[in-house]
Amino acid sequence: MSNKILMDSDSIGRSITRLSYEILEKNSNSQDIVLIGIHNRGVPLAARIQKKICDISDIPLNQGSLDITFHRDDYRERLVIPQVKGTDISFSLDGKTVILVDDVLYTGRTIRAAMDELNSFGRAAKVQLAVLVDRGHRELPIKADYVGKNIPTHEGEHVNVTLTETDEVDSVYLIRSAG
Protein backbone atom coordinates (compact mmCIF):
# COMPACT_ATOMS: atom_id res chain seq x y z
CA MET A 1 0.00 0.00 0.00
CA SER A 2 1.38 3.43 -0.92
CA ASN A 3 0.28 6.93 0.05
CA LYS A 4 0.73 10.07 -2.03
CA ILE A 5 -0.05 13.47 -0.54
CA LEU A 6 -2.32 15.47 -2.85
CA MET A 7 -3.18 18.45 -0.65
CA ASP A 8 -1.44 19.93 2.36
CA SER A 9 -2.69 22.45 4.91
CA ASP A 10 -2.02 25.44 2.61
CA SER A 11 -3.81 23.96 -0.41
CA ILE A 12 -6.78 22.92 1.75
CA GLY A 13 -6.92 26.49 3.09
CA ARG A 14 -6.88 27.91 -0.44
CA SER A 15 -9.67 25.52 -1.45
CA ILE A 16 -11.80 26.63 1.53
CA THR A 17 -11.27 30.27 0.52
CA ARG A 18 -12.20 29.57 -3.12
CA LEU A 19 -15.27 27.52 -2.12
CA SER A 20 -16.41 30.38 0.16
CA TYR A 21 -16.09 32.99 -2.59
CA GLU A 22 -17.90 30.73 -5.08
CA ILE A 23 -20.77 30.20 -2.63
CA LEU A 24 -21.17 33.95 -2.17
CA GLU A 25 -20.95 34.63 -5.92
CA LYS A 26 -23.56 32.02 -6.83
CA ASN A 27 -26.07 33.04 -4.16
CA SER A 28 -27.13 36.68 -4.43
CA ASN A 29 -29.07 36.66 -1.15
CA SER A 30 -26.42 35.36 1.22
CA GLN A 31 -28.74 36.01 4.20
CA ASP A 32 -30.68 32.88 3.18
CA ILE A 33 -27.66 30.55 3.08
CA VAL A 34 -27.25 27.86 5.73
CA LEU A 35 -24.35 25.43 5.91
CA ILE A 36 -24.92 21.82 6.93
CA GLY A 37 -21.85 19.65 7.48
CA ILE A 38 -22.16 15.90 7.09
CA HIS A 39 -20.48 13.92 9.90
CA ASN A 40 -17.57 13.38 10.25
CA ARG A 41 -15.28 15.69 8.31
CA GLY A 42 -18.00 17.73 6.61
CA VAL A 43 -18.76 19.37 9.96
CA PRO A 44 -15.36 21.06 10.49
CA LEU A 45 -15.25 21.94 6.78
CA ALA A 46 -18.64 23.66 7.10
CA ALA A 47 -17.35 25.55 10.16
CA ARG A 48 -14.29 26.72 8.22
CA ILE A 49 -16.43 27.86 5.28
CA GLN A 50 -18.78 29.64 7.70
CA LYS A 51 -15.84 31.50 9.27
CA LYS A 52 -14.34 32.41 5.89
CA ILE A 53 -17.67 33.71 4.54
CA CYS A 54 -18.11 35.79 7.71
CA ASP A 55 -14.55 37.17 7.30
CA ILE A 56 -15.29 38.08 3.65
CA SER A 57 -18.83 39.45 3.96
CA ASP A 58 -19.52 40.07 7.67
CA ILE A 59 -22.53 37.77 7.32
CA PRO A 60 -22.79 35.17 10.11
CA LEU A 61 -24.41 32.14 8.46
CA ASN A 62 -26.27 29.47 10.39
CA GLN A 63 -24.40 26.21 10.51
CA GLY A 64 -25.56 22.76 11.53
CA SER A 65 -24.51 19.14 11.34
CA LEU A 66 -26.16 16.08 9.87
CA ASP A 67 -25.82 12.45 10.92
CA ILE A 68 -26.92 10.21 8.06
CA THR A 69 -26.05 6.88 9.70
CA PHE A 70 -29.54 5.39 9.54
CA HIS A 71 -30.43 6.93 6.18
CA ARG A 72 -27.66 5.12 4.33
CA ASP A 73 -28.94 2.35 2.08
CA ASP A 74 -26.05 0.09 3.17
CA TYR A 75 -25.97 0.62 6.95
CA ARG A 76 -27.44 -2.84 7.65
CA GLU A 77 -24.80 -4.45 5.42
CA ARG A 78 -21.84 -2.77 7.10
CA LEU A 79 -19.93 -4.98 9.48
CA VAL A 80 -19.17 -2.22 11.96
CA ILE A 81 -21.51 -0.92 14.63
CA PRO A 82 -22.49 2.60 13.54
CA GLN A 83 -21.28 5.49 15.67
CA VAL A 84 -24.22 7.83 15.87
CA LYS A 85 -23.07 11.46 16.13
CA GLY A 86 -26.47 13.11 16.14
CA THR A 87 -27.93 15.77 13.90
CA ASP A 88 -27.78 19.37 15.11
CA ILE A 89 -29.98 21.74 13.11
CA SER A 90 -31.49 24.30 15.49
CA PHE A 91 -33.06 26.53 12.83
CA SER A 92 -35.67 26.17 10.12
CA LEU A 93 -34.60 25.23 6.60
CA ASP A 94 -37.85 26.54 5.08
CA GLY A 95 -37.07 28.80 2.14
CA LYS A 96 -33.32 28.64 2.75
CA THR A 97 -30.46 27.78 0.42
CA VAL A 98 -28.95 24.77 2.15
CA ILE A 99 -25.36 24.01 1.30
CA LEU A 100 -24.43 20.46 2.25
CA VAL A 101 -20.72 20.17 3.00
CA ASP A 102 -18.72 16.94 2.87
CA ASP A 103 -15.09 15.97 2.52
CA VAL A 104 -15.19 13.47 -0.38
CA LEU A 105 -17.81 12.91 -3.06
CA TYR A 106 -17.62 9.38 -4.41
CA THR A 107 -20.67 7.25 -5.29
CA GLY A 108 -23.25 9.87 -4.26
CA ARG A 109 -24.94 7.59 -1.73
CA THR A 110 -23.91 9.69 1.27
CA ILE A 111 -25.41 12.80 -0.35
CA ARG A 112 -28.65 10.98 -1.20
CA ALA A 113 -28.91 9.90 2.43
CA ALA A 114 -28.21 13.46 3.59
CA MET A 115 -30.98 14.82 1.37
CA ASP A 116 -33.39 12.25 2.83
CA GLU A 117 -32.48 13.36 6.36
CA LEU A 118 -32.75 17.06 5.45
CA ASN A 119 -36.43 16.65 4.56
CA SER A 120 -37.22 16.22 8.27
CA PHE A 121 -36.08 19.78 8.97
CA GLY A 122 -38.18 21.75 6.53
CA ARG A 123 -38.49 22.54 2.86
CA ALA A 124 -35.40 24.28 1.56
CA ALA A 125 -35.68 26.59 -1.44
CA LYS A 126 -32.47 25.06 -2.85
CA VAL A 127 -29.97 22.42 -1.85
CA GLN A 128 -26.41 22.78 -3.09
CA LEU A 129 -23.35 20.63 -2.49
CA ALA A 130 -19.82 21.69 -1.55
CA VAL A 131 -17.07 19.08 -1.29
CA LEU A 132 -13.36 19.32 -0.66
CA VAL A 133 -12.62 16.42 -3.05
CA ASP A 134 -14.57 14.89 -5.94
CA ARG A 135 -13.05 11.54 -6.81
CA GLY A 136 -15.58 10.47 -9.45
CA HIS A 137 -17.22 7.03 -9.82
CA ARG A 138 -20.82 8.12 -9.21
CA GLU A 139 -23.49 5.47 -8.76
CA LEU A 140 -26.25 8.08 -8.45
CA PRO A 141 -26.87 11.22 -10.56
CA ILE A 142 -25.38 13.65 -8.05
CA LYS A 143 -22.99 16.49 -8.94
CA ALA A 144 -21.27 18.95 -6.60
CA ASP A 145 -21.93 22.67 -7.08
CA TYR A 146 -18.61 23.57 -5.46
CA VAL A 147 -15.47 21.39 -5.61
CA GLY A 148 -12.18 22.08 -3.88
CA LYS A 149 -10.22 19.62 -6.02
CA ASN A 150 -11.11 16.96 -8.58
CA ILE A 151 -9.06 13.82 -7.97
CA PRO A 152 -9.96 11.10 -10.48
CA THR A 153 -9.26 7.70 -8.97
CA HIS A 154 -8.83 4.20 -10.32
CA GLU A 155 -9.91 0.89 -8.88
CA GLY A 156 -7.89 0.10 -5.78
CA GLU A 157 -7.33 3.77 -4.97
CA HIS A 158 -8.91 5.66 -2.10
CA VAL A 159 -8.83 9.27 -0.99
CA ASN A 160 -8.18 9.94 2.69
CA VAL A 161 -8.90 13.39 4.11
CA THR A 162 -7.52 14.39 7.50
CA LEU A 163 -8.39 17.64 9.27
CA THR A 164 -6.84 19.20 12.35
CA GLU A 165 -10.20 19.18 14.15
CA THR A 166 -10.58 15.41 13.84
CA ASP A 167 -7.11 14.05 13.00
CA GLU A 168 -4.63 16.71 14.20
CA VAL A 169 -3.33 17.46 10.67
CA ASP A 170 -4.74 18.85 7.42
CA SER A 171 -4.01 16.64 4.41
CA VAL A 172 -5.50 14.75 1.51
CA TYR A 173 -3.83 11.49 0.55
CA LEU A 174 -4.28 9.13 -2.35
CA ILE A 175 -3.97 5.59 -1.03
CA ARG A 176 -3.15 2.82 -3.48
CA SER A 177 -3.78 -0.74 -2.40
CA ALA A 178 -0.96 -3.16 -3.12
CA GLY A 179 -2.08 -5.36 -5.90
SETOR-439345 format. One line per 8 residues: number of its first residue (from 1); for each residue x, y, z of C-alpha. Coordinates in nm, 3 decimals, decimal comma. Example, Ala and Ser with C-alpha at 12.3 -4.5 7.8 and 13.67 -1.06 7.14 Angstrom:
SETOR-439345
1 = 1,230:-0,450:0,780; 1,367:-0,106:0,714
//
This chain:
SETOR-439345
1 = 0,000:0,000:0,000; 0,138:0,343:-0,092; 0,028:0,693:0,005; 0,073:1,007:-0,203; -0,005:1,347:-0,054; -0,232:1,547:-0,285; -0,318:1,845:-0,065; -0,144:1,993:0,236
9 = -0,269:2,245:0,491; -0,202:2,544:0,261; -0,381:2,396:-0,041; -0,678:2,292:0,175; -0,692:2,649:0,309; -0,688:2,791:-0,044; -0,967:2,552:-0,145; -1,180:2,663:0,153
17 = -1,127:3,027:0,052; -1,220:2,957:-0,312; -1,527:2,752:-0,212; -1,641:3,038:0,016; -1,609:3,299:-0,259; -1,790:3,073:-0,508; -2,077:3,020:-0,263; -2,117:3,395:-0,217
25 = -2,095:3,463:-0,592; -2,356:3,202:-0,683; -2,607:3,304:-0,416; -2,713:3,668:-0,443; -2,907:3,666:-0,115; -2,642:3,536:0,122; -2,874:3,601:0,420; -3,068:3,288:0,318
33 = -2,766:3,055:0,308; -2,725:2,786:0,573; -2,435:2,543:0,591; -2,492:2,182:0,693; -2,185:1,965:0,748; -2,216:1,590:0,709; -2,048:1,392:0,990; -1,757:1,338:1,025
41 = -1,528:1,569:0,831; -1,800:1,773:0,661; -1,876:1,937:0,996; -1,536:2,106:1,049; -1,525:2,194:0,678; -1,864:2,366:0,710; -1,735:2,555:1,016; -1,429:2,672:0,822
49 = -1,643:2,786:0,528; -1,878:2,964:0,770; -1,584:3,150:0,927; -1,434:3,241:0,589; -1,767:3,371:0,454; -1,811:3,579:0,771; -1,455:3,717:0,730; -1,529:3,808:0,365
57 = -1,883:3,945:0,396; -1,952:4,007:0,767; -2,253:3,777:0,732; -2,279:3,517:1,011; -2,441:3,214:0,846; -2,627:2,947:1,039; -2,440:2,621:1,051; -2,556:2,276:1,153
65 = -2,451:1,914:1,134; -2,616:1,608:0,987; -2,582:1,245:1,092; -2,692:1,021:0,806; -2,605:0,688:0,970; -2,954:0,539:0,954; -3,043:0,693:0,618; -2,766:0,512:0,433
73 = -2,894:0,235:0,208; -2,605:0,009:0,317; -2,597:0,062:0,695; -2,744:-0,284:0,765; -2,480:-0,445:0,542; -2,184:-0,277:0,710; -1,993:-0,498:0,948; -1,917:-0,222:1,196
81 = -2,151:-0,092:1,463; -2,249:0,260:1,354; -2,128:0,549:1,567; -2,422:0,783:1,587; -2,307:1,146:1,613; -2,647:1,311:1,614; -2,793:1,577:1,390; -2,778:1,937:1,511
89 = -2,998:2,174:1,311; -3,149:2,430:1,549; -3,306:2,653:1,283; -3,567:2,617:1,012; -3,460:2,523:0,660; -3,785:2,654:0,508; -3,707:2,880:0,214; -3,332:2,864:0,275
97 = -3,046:2,778:0,042; -2,895:2,477:0,215; -2,536:2,401:0,130; -2,443:2,046:0,225; -2,072:2,017:0,300; -1,872:1,694:0,287; -1,509:1,597:0,252; -1,519:1,347:-0,038
105 = -1,781:1,291:-0,306; -1,762:0,938:-0,441; -2,067:0,725:-0,529; -2,325:0,987:-0,426; -2,494:0,759:-0,173; -2,391:0,969:0,127; -2,541:1,280:-0,035; -2,865:1,098:-0,120
113 = -2,891:0,990:0,243; -2,821:1,346:0,359; -3,098:1,482:0,137; -3,339:1,225:0,283; -3,248:1,336:0,636; -3,275:1,706:0,545; -3,643:1,665:0,456; -3,722:1,622:0,827
121 = -3,608:1,978:0,897; -3,818:2,175:0,653; -3,849:2,254:0,286; -3,540:2,428:0,156; -3,568:2,659:-0,144; -3,247:2,506:-0,285; -2,997:2,242:-0,185; -2,641:2,278:-0,309
129 = -2,335:2,063:-0,249; -1,982:2,169:-0,155; -1,707:1,908:-0,129; -1,336:1,932:-0,066; -1,262:1,642:-0,305; -1,457:1,489:-0,594; -1,305:1,154:-0,681; -1,558:1,047:-0,945
137 = -1,722:0,703:-0,982; -2,082:0,812:-0,921; -2,349:0,547:-0,876; -2,625:0,808:-0,845; -2,687:1,122:-1,056; -2,538:1,365:-0,805; -2,299:1,649:-0,894; -2,127:1,895:-0,660
145 = -2,193:2,267:-0,708; -1,861:2,357:-0,546; -1,547:2,139:-0,561; -1,218:2,208:-0,388; -1,022:1,962:-0,602; -1,111:1,696:-0,858; -0,906:1,382:-0,797; -0,996:1,110:-1,048
153 = -0,926:0,770:-0,897; -0,883:0,420:-1,032; -0,991:0,089:-0,888; -0,789:0,010:-0,578; -0,733:0,377:-0,497; -0,891:0,566:-0,210; -0,883:0,927:-0,099; -0,818:0,994:0,269
161 = -0,890:1,339:0,411; -0,752:1,439:0,750; -0,839:1,764:0,927; -0,684:1,920:1,235; -1,020:1,918:1,415; -1,058:1,541:1,384; -0,711:1,405:1,300; -0,463:1,671:1,420
169 = -0,333:1,746:1,067; -0,474:1,885:0,742; -0,401:1,664:0,441; -0,550:1,475:0,151; -0,383:1,149:0,055; -0,428:0,913:-0,235; -0,397:0,559:-0,103; -0,315:0,282:-0,348
177 = -0,378:-0,074:-0,240; -0,096:-0,316:-0,312; -0,208:-0,536:-0,590
//
